[in-house]
Amino acid sequence: MSEELLRNWWEELLQVHEFAHYHAYATELTCREVDFLAEALSLRGSETILDLACGGGRHSLELARRGLTVVGFDAATSVLAHAQTQAATEGLSIEFVHGDMCTLPYEARFDAILVLNSSFGFFDDLTNAAIIARCAQALAPGGRLLLQCINPYQISAYLRDFRTGWYRIGAGYVLREAHFAPREAVLHIGYRYLDPAQGLEAAHPGDSIRLYGFPELRRMLTDAGLRPLSVFGDAVLPPVLFDEQSQWQVVLAVKDPPPLVADE
């Protein structure tokens, strides 16, 4: 199996089958997260939203259920096919797009862009900064970017329950192993899947996520022409302030409209 096919297989396992296995929890979590998005972004129901790295589409679907116009964008065809099928089943009109966030093609189209659940930081620093710049380009004037990232200063607390362990998905079991490399500020995550009944074993190609502190994120946003408005400690309601104990940083930034030029 090629690395691309293997990654698609793993994305489907982790983004579709895992959430199906823990359906009740995933549904409650998604509704709570979208409640937070609606308040943080002051959504009125008329906005057009880009769900970047949308995975199996759980946020896209819930936003569309609430009347928002949504585009879901992801690099994995397998999870997009699932999301499209679910949208069709529910009669939801969502545009799901297969593409690479490094070459995000839009220009001044969206009122809000979401990058949720640590979907940012998978590339080198220059490429990660370029992705922020492409997000800024894709926002309409006055549009907002909401970026949810792990707080590197609380990585030990984050890894306390996440570092390693087996858990069940369907008929098989997943072993997760994670470690943080402080010299590079990179979180490395690997998975292994076992299905004893079928004699199936598969190893994940591995993910490496560059974790940025808030000053670094603020600099990237500012360089891209975005103005940070606020930062929360989690994507929950009531809002949680970002402080020294926060394992997440949820940054909200705006693309200010150009200044008005007075008529001569």
Order of alpha helices (4+ residues) and beta strands (2+ residues): alpha-alpha-alpha-beta-alpha-beta-alpha-beta-beta-alpha-beta-alpha-beta-beta-beta-beta-beta-alpha-beta-beta
